[in-house]
Amino acid sequence: LRRKIAKSKGLTIEQLNKIDEAQTNYDKTSDKLVDDFQKELAKKDNFIIDGRLSALFIPNADLKVYLDADLNERAKRIFENKRPEESFLDIEETKRKILEREKSDSIRYKNIYGISDYKNKKYYDLILNTTNKTSKETLKIIEKYISKKQL
């Protein structure tokens, strides 16, 4: 959602994050648009959402999964995925951009919500390190968890 907002404003996600970091009025940040979207989505049934704060905005979700991977693997995946709005010269630049975005997210989440650790896993039902897993392997683990829990 934030990438879509950035694109609609002719910005990169990094530029949008920097603008929002500087905002003192939450109502003017793009975070509010994303938060409002998630709050509305939380009123519905049967959906999947991927978001850094979704577990907080949709607390009654049947299942909250935290997917993690080490920095090198995340950079490799992003670099190879070639998102049209993001291009990186190499894996090292990709890693730097990941860390910059995480720092920006931390600043915004601390300023807006008082959240000092948005990666806190206490809000999740299932925590998976996907560093050495394919997407199919990850899906199988989630499906197995769901079938055991009868969600």
Residue frames as a rotation matrix with the C-alpha (Angstrom) as fourth column:
LEU 1
0.564 0.826 0.000 0.00
0.826 -0.564 0.000 0.00
0.000 0.000 -1.000 0.00
ARG 2
0.473 -0.442 -0.762 2.77
0.139 -0.817 0.560 2.44
-0.870 -0.371 -0.325 0.87
ARG 3
-0.645 -0.695 0.318 4.51
0.408 0.039 0.912 1.72
-0.646 0.718 0.259 -2.44
LYS 4
-0.139 0.704 0.696 1.23
0.973 -0.032 0.227 2.45
0.182 0.709 -0.681 -4.24
ILE 5
0.779 0.396 -0.487 0.82
0.532 -0.828 0.178 5.71
-0.333 -0.397 -0.855 -2.32
ALA 6
-0.031 -0.888 -0.458 4.42
0.135 -0.458 0.879 6.69
-0.990 -0.035 0.134 -3.08
LYS 7
-0.673 -0.218 0.707 3.98
0.678 0.201 0.707 5.93
-0.296 0.955 0.013 -6.77
SER 8
0.298 0.886 0.356 0.76
0.946 -0.325 0.016 7.96
0.130 0.332 -0.934 -6.93
LYS 9
0.845 -0.051 -0.533 2.73
0.173 -0.916 0.362 10.93
-0.506 -0.398 -0.765 -5.58
GLY 10
0.827 -0.562 0.018 5.64
-0.081 -0.151 -0.985 10.38
0.556 0.813 -0.170 -7.97
LEU 11
0.285 -0.705 0.649 7.91
-0.957 -0.251 0.147 9.33
0.059 -0.663 -0.747 -5.10
THR 12
-0.325 -0.398 -0.858 9.96
-0.158 0.917 -0.366 6.32
0.932 0.017 -0.361 -4.12
ILE 13
0.616 0.518 -0.593 9.09
0.448 0.389 0.805 4.52
0.648 -0.762 0.007 -0.90
GLU 14
-0.219 -0.784 -0.581 12.26
0.970 -0.114 -0.213 5.97
0.100 -0.610 0.786 0.63
GLN 15
-0.830 -0.054 0.555 11.23
0.133 -0.986 0.102 9.53
0.542 0.159 0.825 -0.27
LEU 16
0.181 0.972 0.152 7.73
-0.134 -0.128 0.983 8.99
0.974 -0.199 0.107 1.13
ASN 17
0.444 -0.064 -0.894 9.16
0.793 0.493 0.359 7.56
0.418 -0.868 0.269 4.35
LYS 18
-0.640 -0.751 -0.161 11.44
0.752 -0.569 -0.332 10.57
0.158 -0.334 0.929 4.82
ILE 19
-0.547 0.543 0.637 8.52
-0.193 -0.822 0.535 12.96
0.814 0.170 0.555 4.30
ASP 20
0.500 0.826 -0.259 6.41
0.030 0.282 0.959 11.04
0.866 -0.487 0.116 6.83
GLU 21
-0.028 -0.600 -0.800 9.29
0.937 0.263 -0.230 10.91
0.349 -0.756 0.554 9.34
ALA 22
-0.889 -0.418 0.184 9.29
0.366 -0.893 -0.261 14.71
0.273 -0.164 0.948 9.35
GLN 23
-0.146 0.921 0.360 5.51
-0.002 -0.365 0.931 15.06
0.989 0.136 0.055 9.79
THR 24
-0.977 -0.101 0.189 4.29
-0.178 -0.104 -0.978 16.14
0.119 -0.989 0.084 13.18
ASN 25
-0.194 0.974 0.118 0.62
-0.879 -0.119 -0.462 15.62
-0.436 -0.193 0.879 12.34
TYR 26
-0.665 -0.067 0.744 -0.32
-0.007 0.996 0.083 11.93
-0.747 0.050 -0.663 12.00
ASP 27
0.367 0.919 0.146 -3.36
0.213 0.070 -0.974 12.81
-0.906 0.388 -0.170 9.89
LYS 28
0.628 -0.179 -0.757 -1.02
-0.699 -0.559 -0.447 14.04
-0.343 0.810 -0.476 7.16
THR 29
-0.465 -0.867 0.180 1.09
-0.697 0.484 0.529 10.89
-0.546 0.121 -0.829 6.94
SER 30
-0.164 0.345 -0.924 0.59
-0.792 0.513 0.332 8.09
0.588 0.786 0.189 4.46
ASP 31
-0.967 -0.171 -0.187 0.72
-0.020 0.787 -0.616 5.75
0.252 -0.593 -0.765 7.46
LYS 32
-0.570 0.817 0.089 -2.77
-0.438 -0.210 -0.874 6.94
-0.695 -0.537 0.477 8.37
LEU 33
0.066 0.585 -0.808 -4.10
-0.996 0.088 -0.017 5.84
0.061 0.806 0.589 4.96
VAL 34
-0.473 -0.322 -0.820 -2.60
-0.343 0.925 -0.166 2.39
0.812 0.203 -0.547 5.45
ASP 35
-0.992 0.104 0.071 -3.88
-0.039 0.289 -0.957 2.18
-0.120 -0.952 -0.283 9.03
ASP 36
-0.281 0.950 -0.139 -7.40
-0.761 -0.308 -0.570 3.17
-0.584 -0.054 0.810 7.99
PHE 37
-0.023 0.207 -0.978 -7.33
-0.846 0.517 0.129 0.57
0.533 0.830 0.164 5.21
GLN 38
-0.759 -0.346 -0.552 -6.31
-0.054 0.878 -0.476 -2.13
0.649 -0.332 -0.685 7.69
LYS 39
-0.848 0.499 0.179 -8.98
-0.262 -0.102 -0.960 -1.09
-0.460 -0.861 0.218 10.18
GLU 40
0.049 0.878 -0.477 -11.63
-0.966 -0.080 -0.246 -1.41
-0.254 0.472 0.844 7.48
LEU 41
-0.187 -0.206 -0.961 -10.21
-0.606 0.794 -0.052 -4.72
0.773 0.572 -0.273 6.30
ALA 42
-0.966 -0.246 0.084 -10.35
-0.204 0.515 -0.832 -6.02
0.161 -0.821 -0.548 9.88
LYS 43
-0.326 0.928 0.181 -14.15
-0.741 -0.132 -0.658 -5.80
-0.587 -0.349 0.730 9.67
LYS 44
0.344 0.414 -0.843 -14.17
-0.897 0.412 -0.163 -8.42
0.279 0.812 0.513 6.90
ASP 45
0.536 -0.114 0.837 -13.61
-0.344 0.875 0.340 -12.15
-0.771 -0.470 0.430 6.80
ASN 46
0.578 -0.274 0.769 -11.26
0.568 0.811 -0.137 -14.40
-0.586 0.516 0.625 4.85
PHE 47
0.919 -0.383 0.093 -8.36
-0.178 -0.614 -0.769 -12.27
0.352 0.690 -0.632 3.72
ILE 48
0.399 -0.885 -0.240 -4.60
0.903 0.335 0.267 -12.34
-0.156 -0.323 0.933 3.82
ILE 49
0.948 -0.164 0.272 -2.58
-0.098 -0.966 -0.240 -9.21
0.302 0.201 -0.932 4.42
ASP 50
0.224 -0.948 -0.227 1.15
0.934 0.276 -0.229 -8.64
0.279 -0.161 0.947 4.56
GLY 51
0.511 -0.034 0.859 2.18
-0.026 -0.999 -0.024 -5.71
0.859 -0.010 -0.512 6.72
ARG 52
-0.520 -0.849 -0.095 4.62
0.125 0.034 -0.992 -4.73
0.845 -0.527 0.088 9.40
LEU 53
-0.903 0.216 0.371 1.91
-0.426 -0.356 -0.832 -3.60
-0.047 -0.909 0.414 11.83
SER 54
-0.289 0.856 -0.428 -1.01
-0.523 0.233 0.820 -5.70
0.802 0.461 0.381 10.60
ALA 55
-0.373 0.122 -0.920 -0.90
0.589 0.797 -0.134 -7.92
0.717 -0.591 -0.369 13.69
LEU 56
-0.876 0.033 -0.480 -1.58
0.390 -0.537 -0.748 -4.83
-0.282 -0.843 0.458 15.79
PHE 57
-0.737 0.600 -0.310 -4.28
-0.659 -0.740 0.135 -3.37
-0.148 0.304 0.941 13.57
ILE 58
0.146 0.766 -0.626 -6.06
-0.681 0.537 0.499 -6.68
0.718 0.353 0.600 13.08
PRO 59
-0.547 -0.498 0.673 -5.73
-0.835 0.278 -0.474 -8.20
0.049 -0.822 -0.568 16.56
ASN 60
0.108 0.695 0.711 -8.62
-0.624 0.604 -0.496 -10.64
-0.774 -0.390 0.499 16.14
ALA 61
0.055 -0.162 -0.985 -7.14
-0.945 0.310 -0.104 -12.33
0.322 0.937 -0.136 13.07
ASP 62
0.942 0.335 0.022 -7.50
-0.330 0.911 0.247 -16.11
0.062 -0.240 0.969 13.09
LEU 63
0.589 -0.805 0.074 -3.82
0.771 0.587 0.248 -16.49
-0.243 -0.089 0.966 12.36
LYS 64
0.889 -0.435 -0.145 -0.90
-0.452 -0.883 -0.123 -14.06
-0.075 0.175 -0.982 12.53
VAL 65
0.722 -0.662 0.200 2.30
0.682 0.730 -0.043 -15.32
-0.118 0.168 0.979 10.95
TYR 66
0.658 -0.641 -0.396 5.69
-0.501 -0.764 0.406 -13.65
-0.563 -0.068 -0.824 11.29
LEU 67
0.852 -0.430 0.299 7.95
0.518 0.605 -0.605 -14.47
0.079 0.670 0.738 8.36
ASP 68
0.669 -0.711 -0.217 11.60
-0.436 -0.612 0.660 -13.77
-0.602 -0.346 -0.719 8.93
ALA 69
0.787 -0.571 0.234 14.81
0.585 0.568 -0.579 -14.29
0.198 0.592 0.781 6.99
ASP 70
0.116 -0.808 -0.577 18.36
0.695 -0.350 0.629 -13.14
-0.710 -0.474 0.521 7.46
LEU 71
0.352 0.030 -0.935 19.43
-0.247 -0.961 -0.124 -9.89
-0.903 0.275 -0.331 5.84
ASN 72
-0.690 -0.685 -0.234 21.50
-0.421 0.117 0.900 -11.53
-0.589 0.719 -0.369 3.10
GLU 73
-0.712 0.484 0.509 18.61
0.643 0.740 0.196 -13.73
-0.282 0.467 -0.838 2.00
ARG 74
0.326 0.860 -0.394 16.11
0.574 -0.510 -0.641 -10.86
-0.752 -0.017 -0.659 2.09
ALA 75
0.028 -0.410 -0.911 18.44
-0.496 -0.797 0.344 -8.73
-0.868 0.442 -0.226 -0.01
LYS 76
-0.907 -0.382 0.179 18.94
-0.078 0.568 0.819 -11.54
-0.415 0.729 -0.545 -2.50
ARG 77
-0.331 0.869 0.368 15.18
0.851 0.443 -0.281 -12.09
-0.407 0.221 -0.886 -2.85
ILE 78
0.495 0.518 -0.697 14.43
0.237 -0.853 -0.466 -8.39
-0.836 0.065 -0.545 -3.30
PHE 79
-0.281 -0.702 -0.654 17.29
-0.539 -0.449 0.713 -7.90
-0.794 0.553 -0.252 -5.73
GLU 80
-0.949 -0.107 0.297 16.22
0.137 0.708 0.692 -10.88
-0.285 0.698 -0.657 -7.83
ASN 81
-0.147 0.986 0.074 12.52
0.760 0.160 -0.630 -9.94
-0.633 -0.037 -0.773 -7.68
LYS 82
-0.886 -0.342 0.312 13.17
0.463 -0.646 0.607 -6.67
-0.006 0.682 0.731 -9.56
ARG 83
0.127 0.914 -0.387 10.25
0.784 -0.331 -0.525 -4.54
-0.608 -0.236 -0.758 -8.41
PRO 84
0.206 -0.039 0.978 9.61
0.886 -0.418 -0.204 -1.91
0.416 0.908 -0.052 -11.09
GLU 85
0.846 0.199 0.495 9.63
0.037 -0.947 0.318 0.98
0.532 -0.250 -0.809 -8.61
GLU 86
0.690 -0.670 0.272 12.88
-0.473 -0.134 0.871 -0.12
-0.548 -0.730 -0.409 -6.96
SER 87
0.840 -0.509 -0.187 16.17
0.148 0.547 -0.824 -0.90
0.521 0.665 0.535 -8.62
PHE 88
0.754 -0.635 0.167 19.41
-0.327 -0.143 0.934 -1.69
-0.570 -0.759 -0.315 -6.92
LEU 89
0.327 -0.729 -0.602 22.89
-0.921 -0.103 -0.376 -2.00
0.212 0.677 -0.705 -8.36
ASP 90
-0.396 -0.515 -0.760 23.83
-0.242 0.857 -0.455 -5.05
0.886 0.004 -0.464 -6.32
ILE 91
0.252 0.480 -0.840 23.08
0.609 0.596 0.523 -7.07
0.752 -0.643 -0.142 -3.18
GLU 92
-0.564 -0.542 -0.623 25.13
0.824 -0.325 -0.464 -4.72
0.049 -0.775 0.630 -0.98
GLU 93
-0.912 0.306 0.274 23.07
-0.256 -0.945 0.201 -1.70
0.321 0.113 0.940 -2.04
THR 94
-0.018 0.946 -0.324 19.90
-0.089 0.322 0.943 -3.74
0.996 0.046 0.078 -1.52
LYS 95
-0.021 -0.060 -0.998 21.00
0.898 0.437 -0.045 -4.55
0.439 -0.898 0.045 2.04
ARG 96
-0.919 -0.345 -0.193 21.73
0.394 -0.836 -0.382 -0.87
-0.030 -0.427 0.904 2.74
LYS 97
-0.643 0.736 0.212 18.28
-0.438 -0.580 0.687 0.10
0.629 0.348 0.695 1.44
ILE 98
0.135 0.660 -0.739 16.59
0.391 0.649 0.652 -2.57
0.910 -0.377 -0.171 3.58
LEU 99
-0.310 -0.342 -0.887 18.34
0.946 -0.021 -0.322 -1.27
0.092 -0.939 0.330 6.69
GLU 100
-0.993 -0.009 0.118 17.50
0.012 -1.000 0.022 2.35
0.118 0.023 0.993 5.80
ARG 101
-0.271 0.963 -0.002 13.84
-0.296 -0.081 0.952 1.45
0.916 0.258 0.307 5.38
GLU 102
0.146 0.295 -0.944 13.77
0.726 0.617 0.305 -0.46
0.672 -0.730 -0.124 8.65
LYS 103
-0.723 -0.456 -0.519 15.31
0.687 -0.558 -0.465 2.54
-0.078 -0.693 0.717 10.42
SER 104
-0.862 0.454 0.225 12.75
-0.323 -0.835 0.445 4.87
0.390 0.311 0.867 8.86
ASP 105
0.026 0.898 -0.439 9.90
0.067 0.436 0.897 2.53
0.997 -0.052 -0.049 9.80
SER 106
-0.164 -0.162 -0.973 11.21
0.927 0.312 -0.209 2.38
0.338 -0.936 0.099 13.37
ILE 107
-0.970 -0.212 -0.121 11.32
0.239 -0.926 -0.292 6.17
-0.050 -0.312 0.949 13.60
ARG 108
-0.578 0.808 0.115 7.79
-0.478 -0.449 0.755 6.57
0.661 0.381 0.646 12.24
TYR 109
0.117 0.663 -0.739 6.30
0.296 0.687 0.664 3.79
0.948 -0.297 -0.116 14.34
LYS 110
-0.472 -0.347 -0.810 7.93
0.874 -0.066 -0.481 5.18
0.114 -0.936 0.334 17.47
ASN 111
-0.998 0.061 -0.009 6.70
-0.060 -0.996 -0.062 8.72
-0.013 -0.061 0.998 16.72
ILE 112
-0.451 0.885 -0.113 3.19
-0.553 -0.178 0.814 7.72
0.701 0.429 0.570 15.65
TYR 113
0.441 0.722 -0.533 2.36
-0.172 0.651 0.740 4.73
0.881 -0.234 0.411 17.86
GLY 114
0.367 -0.397 0.841 4.99
-0.930 -0.152 0.334 4.66
-0.005 -0.905 -0.425 20.59
ILE 115
0.992 -0.040 0.123 6.16
0.046 0.998 -0.041 1.28
-0.121 0.047 0.992 19.30
SER 116
0.384 -0.920 -0.076 9.85
-0.786 -0.369 0.497 0.84
-0.485 -0.131 -0.865 19.97
ASP 117
-0.739 -0.618 0.269 10.17
-0.394 0.720 0.571 -2.65
-0.546 0.316 -0.776 18.43
TYR 118
0.145 0.860 -0.489 7.87
-0.948 -0.020 -0.318 -3.29
-0.283 0.509 0.813 15.50
LYS 119
-0.181 -0.284 -0.942 9.55
-0.609 0.784 -0.120 -6.67
0.773 0.551 -0.315 15.03
ASN 120
-0.607 0.021 0.795 8.33
-0.748 0.322 -0.580 -7.88
-0.268 -0.947 -0.179 18.44
LYS 121
-0.739 0.221 -0.636 7.10
-0.284 0.755 0.591 -11.40
0.611 0.618 -0.495 17.81
LYS 122
-0.932 0.355 0.068 4.76
0.058 0.331 -0.942 -11.54
-0.357 -0.874 -0.329 20.82
TYR 123
-0.246 0.890 -0.383 1.79
-0.728 -0.431 -0.533 -10.57
-0.639 0.148 0.755 18.62
TYR 124
-0.169 0.065 -0.984 2.12
-0.918 0.353 0.181 -13.62
0.359 0.933 0.000 16.36
ASP 125
0.708 0.508 0.491 0.78
-0.628 0.771 0.108 -17.16
-0.324 -0.384 0.864 16.50
LEU 126
0.765 -0.450 0.461 3.40
0.558 0.820 -0.126 -18.69
-0.321 0.354 0.878 14.22
ILE 127
0.559 -0.685 -0.467 6.96
-0.620 -0.719 0.314 -17.52
-0.551 0.114 -0.827 13.68
LEU 128
0.810 -0.251 0.530 8.88
0.481 0.802 -0.355 -18.87
-0.336 0.543 0.770 10.70
ASN 129
0.035 -0.844 -0.535 12.43
-0.441 -0.493 0.750 -18.28
-0.897 0.210 -0.389 9.65
THR 130
0.868 0.429 0.248 12.28
0.053 0.416 -0.908 -18.68
-0.493 0.802 0.338 5.89
THR 131
0.229 -0.865 -0.446 15.97
-0.753 -0.448 0.482 -18.10
-0.617 0.226 -0.754 5.20
ASN 132
-0.796 -0.605 -0.001 16.50
-0.500 0.656 0.565 -21.63
-0.342 0.450 -0.825 3.90
LYS 133
-0.320 0.775 0.545 12.95
0.429 0.631 -0.646 -22.33
-0.845 0.027 -0.534 2.74
THR 134
-0.906 0.187 0.380 11.23
0.320 -0.284 0.904 -21.96
0.277 0.940 0.198 -0.58
SER 135
-0.620 0.756 0.211 7.84
-0.779 -0.626 -0.047 -20.28
0.096 -0.194 0.976 -0.71
LYS 136
0.130 0.666 -0.735 6.26
-0.452 0.699 0.554 -23.72
0.882 0.260 0.392 -1.24
GLU 137
-0.417 -0.356 -0.836 7.97
0.537 0.645 -0.543 -25.10
0.733 -0.676 -0.078 1.87
THR 138
-0.993 0.072 0.097 6.82
-0.120 -0.689 -0.715 -22.08
0.015 -0.721 0.692 3.88
LEU 139
-0.270 0.956 -0.116 3.26
-0.869 -0.190 0.458 -22.52
0.415 0.224 0.882 2.64
LYS 140
0.017 0.249 -0.968 3.26
0.033 0.968 0.250 -26.20
0.999 -0.036 0.008 3.62
ILE 141
-0.804 -0.353 -0.479 4.35
0.483 0.082 -0.872 -25.32
0.347 -0.932 0.104 7.16
ILE 142
-0.828 0.546 0.127 1.57
-0.555 -0.766 -0.324 -22.73
-0.079 -0.339 0.938 7.44
GLU 143
-0.042 0.841 -0.540 -1.01
-0.708 0.356 0.610 -25.16
0.705 0.408 0.581 6.03
LYS 144
-0.272 -0.129 -0.954 0.11
0.392 0.890 -0.232 -27.83
0.879 -0.437 -0.192 8.50
TYR 145
-0.987 -0.093 -0.132 -0.21
0.160 -0.441 -0.883 -25.34
0.024 -0.893 0.450 11.37
ILE 146
-0.530 0.848 -0.023 -3.69
-0.837 -0.518 0.180 -24.37
0.140 0.115 0.983 10.21
SER 147
0.035 0.570 -0.821 -4.84
-0.349 0.777 0.525 -27.97
0.937 0.268 0.226 9.93
LYS 148
-0.585 -0.305 -0.751 -3.54
0.552 0.528 -0.645 -28.76
0.593 -0.793 -0.140 13.44
LYS 149
-0.963 0.196 -0.185 -5.28
0.003 -0.679 -0.734 -25.69
-0.270 -0.707 0.654 14.88
GLN 150
-0.380 0.846 0.373 -8.41
0.921 0.383 0.071 -26.32
-0.082 0.370 -0.925 12.77
LEU 151
-0.623 0.098 -0.776 -8.67
0.044 -0.986 -0.159 -22.65
-0.781 -0.133 0.610 11.82
